Amino acid sequence: MIKQKNEVISIVGASGFLGKSLFNYLTATIGNYYEIIGTFFSSNNPNTLYQLDITNFEEVEKYLLTYKPDYLILAAGTKNVQLCEEDYDYAYNINTRPVKIFIQILEKHQLPTKLLFFSTDYVFDGKKGFYKDTDTPNPQTNYGKTKYLSEKLLLRSKIEFKIIRTAAVMGKYGRFFDWLVDGIKNSEDRAVFNNIFFSPTPIELLNEMTLKLLLDYEKIESKIIHIVGEKKLSRYEFALLLSNIIEGKKVKIIPETIDFSKTIFQKDLSLVQSGFVKVNQLKSFEEYIKTEVIND
Ligand SMILES: NC(=O)c1ccc[n+]([C@@H]2O[C@H](COP(=O)([O-])OP(=O)(O)OC[C@H]3O[C@@H](n4cnc5c(N)ncnc54)[C@H](OP(=O)(O)O)[C@@H]3O)[C@@H](O)[C@H]2O)c1
């Protein structure tokens, strides 16, 4: 099933929420066949990772020329929508400039590295929902704008790449997920918006599909792939689903309505899964979420 290769897979941002989970998953599943390496920036816990500042051209160049990864998964960046909104330069510096740097270096040295970039549902305007991977983005926030700029840089580049758009990744250490699970387990009521819709994505599904994408890279023609859960839910509906899974706990999930004129939250950023995910997904959304709750 697995190719017998000694290729190098580098996860840049392997100390983050997505990157750490993917690093552990790839090491456990294909670690005997591929060399899995990862980087961190400021968190000092993972002593098996290399330190790398993705905003520093020289550092990135040295890293790429030293390790010459066959695949590079760019999971570093910021998802702090509020901070990005307050400071466009901060958002650009961490979400766009590094992609420019990676492209420049890969092109300069003609490295054959295949780059997988984690993008976001925020590239869309959030007005209608159910966005397909062929729909044209229209970001409304600095976060979405700087991630979309990176997508456009990749699409115009000469390097090998895929863009993975994912959304509201759910699993242990996810802020919203942990806040809900802790509330439910400790019988603390939770007020959750019932007029914000999204495509929550179990982290296990994201890991499985990213692995599949790596293994089948050559066979997949699409440049943009939506790896998200198959359900469009309101945040309130997601909280109810979680509380039903965590049985025996009496907790009130209170529906709340948000006033969109006073927030940067967008009404409906739900995405339609790409065909690649539809055919490869191993179990249902509810089953994945059950696993995340058990792992919590
Ligand atoms: N989480 C989601 O639901 C979600 C949904 C859609 C898309 N995404 C995208 O996925 C990416 C990762 O998200 P996440 O949730 O894993 O975020 P996260 O937990 O905040 O992790 C961010 C990662 O980026 C690294 N980093 C920050 N500044 C850096 C720098 N200057 N140089 C090198 N590395 C740097 C961090 O390293 P240190 O911790 O060591 O400083 C960390 O490993 C983001 O780009 C986001 O746009 C996430």
The ligand as an SDF file (V2000), in Angstrom:
LIG
                    3D

 48 52  0  0  0  0  0  0  0  0999 V2000
   -6.9290   25.8450   13.3270 N   0  0  0  0  0  0  0  0  0  0  0  0
   -7.8500   25.9260   12.3920 C   0  0  0  0  0  0  0  0  0  0  0  0
   -9.0530   25.6800   12.6280 O   0  0  0  0  0  0  0  0  0  0  0  0
   -7.4630   26.3200   10.9890 C   0  0  0  0  0  0  0  0  0  0  0  0
   -8.4740   26.3650   10.0060 C   0  0  0  0  0  0  0  0  0  0  0  0
   -8.1140   26.7430    8.7090 C   0  0  0  0  0  0  0  0  0  0  0  0
   -6.8020   27.0670    8.3900 C   0  0  0  0  0  0  0  0  0  0  0  0
   -5.8510   27.0260    9.3750 N   0  0  0  0  0  0  0  0  0  0  0  0
   -4.4840   27.4400    9.0080 C   0  0  0  0  0  0  0  0  0  0  0  0
   -3.5440   26.4910    9.4840 O   0  0  0  0  0  0  0  0  0  0  0  0
   -2.3690   27.1330    9.9420 C   0  0  0  0  0  0  0  0  0  0  0  0
   -2.0060   26.5830   11.3110 C   0  0  0  0  0  0  0  0  0  0  0  0
   -3.0830   26.7660   12.1980 O   0  0  0  0  0  0  0  0  0  0  0  0
   -2.9780   26.2950   13.7110 P   0  0  0  0  0  0  0  0  0  0  0  0
   -4.3530   26.2320   14.2360 O   0  0  0  0  0  0  0  0  0  0  0  0
   -2.1120   25.1070   13.8190 O   0  0  0  0  0  0  0  0  0  0  0  0
   -2.2230   27.5610   14.3540 O   0  0  0  0  0  0  0  0  0  0  0  0
   -1.3110   27.6160   15.6650 P   0  0  0  0  0  0  0  0  0  0  0  0
   -1.6770   26.5690   16.6340 O   0  0  0  0  0  0  0  0  0  0  0  0
   -1.3710   29.0420   16.0920 O   0  0  0  0  0  0  0  0  0  0  0  0
    0.1750   27.2810   15.1310 O   0  0  0  0  0  0  0  0  0  0  0  0
    0.9070   28.2220   14.4230 C   0  0  0  0  0  0  0  0  0  0  0  0
    2.2660   27.6380   14.0850 C   0  0  0  0  0  0  0  0  0  0  0  0
    3.0010   28.6330   13.3730 O   0  0  0  0  0  0  0  0  0  0  0  0
    4.3030   28.7360   13.9570 C   0  0  0  0  0  0  0  0  0  0  0  0
    4.8410   30.0830   13.7520 N   0  0  0  0  0  0  0  0  0  0  0  0
    4.3260   31.2780   14.1340 C   0  0  0  0  0  0  0  0  0  0  0  0
    5.1410   32.2850   13.7640 N   0  0  0  0  0  0  0  0  0  0  0  0
    6.1920   31.7100   13.1280 C   0  0  0  0  0  0  0  0  0  0  0  0
    7.3850   32.2040   12.5320 C   0  0  0  0  0  0  0  0  0  0  0  0
    7.6670   33.5200   12.4710 N   0  0  0  0  0  0  0  0  0  0  0  0
    8.2390   31.3220   11.9740 N   0  0  0  0  0  0  0  0  0  0  0  0
    7.9870   29.9860   12.0040 C   0  0  0  0  0  0  0  0  0  0  0  0
    6.8890   29.4480   12.5470 N   0  0  0  0  0  0  0  0  0  0  0  0
    5.9990   30.3110   13.1070 C   0  0  0  0  0  0  0  0  0  0  0  0
    4.0750   28.4370   15.4280 C   0  0  0  0  0  0  0  0  0  0  0  0
    5.3060   28.1010   16.0640 O   0  0  0  0  0  0  0  0  0  0  0  0
    5.5240   28.3170   17.6620 P   0  0  0  0  0  0  0  0  0  0  0  0
    4.2530   27.8800   18.3460 O   0  0  0  0  0  0  0  0  0  0  0  0
    6.6870   27.4320   17.9760 O   0  0  0  0  0  0  0  0  0  0  0  0
    5.8140   29.7740   17.8590 O   0  0  0  0  0  0  0  0  0  0  0  0
    3.1140   27.2570   15.3160 C   0  0  0  0  0  0  0  0  0  0  0  0
    3.8370   26.0800   15.0470 O   0  0  0  0  0  0  0  0  0  0  0  0
   -2.6540   28.6430    9.9660 C   0  0  0  0  0  0  0  0  0  0  0  0
   -1.9010   29.2300    8.9420 O   0  0  0  0  0  0  0  0  0  0  0  0
   -4.1240   28.7710    9.6630 C   0  0  0  0  0  0  0  0  0  0  0  0
   -4.3750   29.8170    8.7500 O   0  0  0  0  0  0  0  0  0  0  0  0
   -6.1500   26.6650   10.6530 C   0  0  0  0  0  0  0  0  0  0  0  0
  1  2  1  0
  2  3  2  0
  2  4  1  0
  4  5  1  0
  4 48  2  0
  5  6  2  0
  6  7  1  0
  7  8  2  0
  8  9  1  0
  8 48  1  0
  9 10  1  0
  9 46  1  0
 10 11  1  0
 11 12  1  0
 11 44  1  0
 12 13  1  0
 13 14  1  0
 14 15  2  0
 14 16  1  0
 14 17  1  0
 17 18  1  0
 18 19  2  0
 18 20  1  0
 18 21  1  0
 21 22  1  0
 22 23  1  0
 23 24  1  0
 23 42  1  0
 24 25  1  0
 25 26  1  0
 25 36  1  0
 26 27  1  0
 26 35  1  0
 27 28  2  0
 28 29  1  0
 29 30  1  0
 29 35  2  0
 30 31  1  0
 30 32  2  0
 32 33  1  0
 33 34  2  0
 34 35  1  0
 36 37  1  0
 36 42  1  0
 37 38  1  0
 38 39  2  0
 38 40  1  0
 38 41  1  0
 42 43  1  0
 44 45  1  0
 44 46  1  0
 46 47  1  0
M  CHG  2   8   1  16  -1
M  END
$$$$
